[in-house]
Amino acid sequence: MLATTTASATFAVRDLAAAKEFYGDVLGLRVTEAYGGAILQLHLAGGMQVLVYAKQDHTPAAFTLLTFHVEDLRAVVAELAGKGVKLERPDGLELDDEGILHAPGHDAAWFTDPSGNTISLTQNRDS
């Protein structure tokens, strides 16, 4: 029934202006406003869009909302650090000194947006 329709992911933030600055200026995504500025559209590679809306009583999700697949994880982590983004250190995971997980077949790192939503970066690698 829905196999041939388009779809988009949606999540909430506390402050749309802060989200627009973070996702646009810090992460470098193309961000547009929709519905009279009530919604942000994050335009991702491959034509995917993520919709972001403000929720006053927002509570960050207890899981990762977005994962970006990158070619050079360490370079992206360094660039984000230069923009003030700090990596998270999730409990129970064995991370290296830079805060990167080395798992079978991939490496990963996590950070949060201004509303506390978790975002990850992954890099596939040959085991």
MARLOLUM-901591 format. One record per residue (C-alpha): residue in three letters; residue number from 0; x negated, y negated, z. Coordinates in steps of 0.2 Angstrom, whole numbers, always signed. Layout:
BEGIN
+-----+-----+-------+-------+-------+
|  aa |   i |     u |     v |     w |
+-----+-----+-------+-------+-------+
| ala | NUM |     X |     Y |     Z |
...
+-----+-----+-------+-------+-------+
//
This chain:
BEGIN
+-----+-----+-------+-------+-------+
|  aa |   i |     u |     v |     w |
+-----+-----+-------+-------+-------+
| met |   0 |    +0 |    +0 |    +0 |
| leu |   1 |   -13 |   -13 |    +5 |
| ala |   2 |   -28 |    -5 |    -4 |
| thr |   3 |   -28 |   -18 |   -19 |
| thr |   4 |   -24 |   -33 |    -8 |
| thr |   5 |   -37 |   -46 |    -2 |
| ala |   6 |   -40 |   -48 |   +17 |
| ser |   7 |   -50 |   -59 |   +29 |
| ala |   8 |   -55 |   -57 |   +46 |
| thr |   9 |   -49 |   -70 |   +59 |
| phe |  10 |   -56 |   -75 |   +76 |
| ala |  11 |   -53 |   -88 |   +89 |
| val |  12 |   -65 |  -102 |   +97 |
| arg |  13 |   -63 |  -115 |  +110 |
| asp |  14 |   -68 |  -130 |   +99 |
| leu |  15 |   -66 |  -131 |   +80 |
| ala |  16 |   -78 |  -145 |   +79 |
| ala |  17 |   -92 |  -136 |   +88 |
| ala |  18 |   -88 |  -120 |   +78 |
| lys |  19 |   -89 |  -130 |   +61 |
| glu |  20 |  -106 |  -138 |   +66 |
| phe |  21 |  -113 |  -121 |   +72 |
| tyr |  22 |  -107 |  -110 |   +58 |
| gly |  23 |  -111 |  -124 |   +45 |
| asp |  24 |  -126 |  -133 |   +51 |
| val |  25 |  -135 |  -120 |   +62 |
| leu |  26 |  -131 |  -104 |   +52 |
| gly |  27 |  -130 |  -112 |   +35 |
| leu |  28 |  -113 |  -105 |   +30 |
| arg |  29 |  -101 |  -115 |   +19 |
| val |  30 |   -87 |  -120 |   +30 |
| thr |  31 |   -71 |  -128 |   +24 |
| glu |  32 |   -55 |  -134 |   +33 |
| ala |  33 |   -38 |  -127 |   +29 |
| tyr |  34 |   -20 |  -130 |   +34 |
| gly |  35 |   -23 |  -148 |   +38 |
| gly |  36 |   -39 |  -144 |   +48 |
| ala |  37 |   -31 |  -132 |   +59 |
| ile |  38 |   -41 |  -118 |   +52 |
| leu |  39 |   -59 |  -116 |   +47 |
| gln |  40 |   -64 |  -105 |   +33 |
| leu |  41 |   -81 |   -97 |   +34 |
| his |  42 |   -87 |   -92 |   +16 |
| leu |  43 |   -98 |   -77 |   +16 |
| ala |  44 |  -108 |   -69 |    +3 |
| gly |  45 |   -98 |   -57 |    -9 |
| gly |  46 |   -83 |   -68 |    -8 |
| met |  47 |   -77 |   -63 |    +9 |
| gln |  48 |   -69 |   -77 |   +20 |
| val |  49 |   -67 |   -77 |   +39 |
| leu |  50 |   -54 |   -88 |   +46 |
| val |  51 |   -57 |   -97 |   +63 |
| tyr |  52 |   -44 |  -105 |   +74 |
| ala |  53 |   -44 |  -115 |   +90 |
| lys |  54 |   -37 |  -107 |  +106 |
| gln |  55 |   -37 |  -118 |  +122 |
| asp |  56 |   -38 |  -103 |  +133 |
| his |  57 |   -50 |   -94 |  +123 |
| thr |  58 |   -59 |   -79 |  +131 |
| pro |  59 |   -74 |   -72 |  +121 |
| ala |  60 |   -72 |   -55 |  +113 |
| ala |  61 |   -80 |   -41 |  +123 |
| phe |  62 |   -87 |   -35 |  +106 |
| thr |  63 |   -97 |   -41 |   +91 |
| leu |  64 |   -86 |   -51 |   +79 |
| leu |  65 |   -98 |   -53 |   +65 |
| thr |  66 |  -113 |   -44 |   +58 |
| phe |  67 |  -125 |   -52 |   +46 |
| his |  68 |  -136 |   -40 |   +36 |
| val |  69 |  -153 |   -48 |   +33 |
| glu |  70 |  -168 |   -43 |   +23 |
| asp |  71 |  -181 |   -50 |   +36 |
| leu |  72 |  -174 |   -49 |   +54 |
| arg |  73 |  -189 |   -57 |   +63 |
| ala |  74 |  -189 |   -72 |   +51 |
| val |  75 |  -170 |   -75 |   +53 |
| val |  76 |  -173 |   -74 |   +72 |
| ala |  77 |  -187 |   -86 |   +72 |
| glu |  78 |  -177 |   -98 |   +61 |
| leu |  79 |  -162 |   -97 |   +72 |
| ala |  80 |  -174 |  -100 |   +88 |
| gly |  81 |  -180 |  -115 |   +79 |
| lys |  82 |  -162 |  -122 |   +79 |
| gly |  83 |  -160 |  -118 |   +98 |
| val |  84 |  -151 |  -101 |   +96 |
| lys |  85 |  -156 |   -89 |  +110 |
| leu |  86 |  -154 |   -70 |  +108 |
| glu |  87 |  -143 |   -61 |  +120 |
| arg |  88 |  -150 |   -45 |  +129 |
| pro |  89 |  -135 |   -33 |  +130 |
| asp |  90 |  -136 |   -22 |  +145 |
| gly |  91 |  -141 |    -4 |  +142 |
| leu |  92 |  -151 |    -7 |  +126 |
| glu |  93 |  -169 |    -5 |  +125 |
| leu |  94 |  -175 |   -21 |  +116 |
| asp |  95 |  -193 |   -27 |  +112 |
| asp |  96 |  -201 |   -43 |  +119 |
| glu |  97 |  -192 |   -53 |  +105 |
| gly |  98 |  -175 |   -46 |  +110 |
| ile |  99 |  -174 |   -34 |   +95 |
| leu | 100 |  -167 |   -17 |   +96 |
| his | 101 |  -176 |    -4 |   +85 |
| ala | 102 |  -163 |   +10 |   +82 |
| pro | 103 |  -164 |   +25 |   +69 |
| gly | 104 |  -163 |   +17 |   +52 |
| his | 105 |  -160 |    -1 |   +57 |
| asp | 106 |  -165 |   -15 |   +69 |
| ala | 107 |  -153 |   -27 |   +77 |
| ala | 108 |  -152 |   -43 |   +87 |
| trp | 109 |  -137 |   -53 |   +95 |
| phe | 110 |  -133 |   -71 |   +99 |
| thr | 111 |  -117 |   -80 |  +103 |
| asp | 112 |  -108 |   -95 |   +95 |
| pro | 113 |  -103 |  -110 |  +106 |
| ser | 114 |   -87 |  -101 |  +112 |
| gly | 115 |   -97 |   -86 |  +118 |
| asn | 116 |   -92 |   -75 |  +103 |
| thr | 117 |  -105 |   -62 |   +99 |
| ile | 118 |  -113 |   -61 |   +82 |
| ser | 119 |  -126 |   -48 |   +77 |
| leu | 120 |  -140 |   -48 |   +64 |
| thr | 121 |  -146 |   -31 |   +57 |
| gln | 122 |  -159 |   -26 |   +45 |
| asn | 123 |  -159 |    -8 |   +37 |
| arg | 124 |  -176 |    +0 |   +37 |
| asp | 125 |  -183 |   +17 |   +32 |
| ser | 126 |  -185 |   +27 |   +48 |
+-----+-----+-------+-------+-------+
//
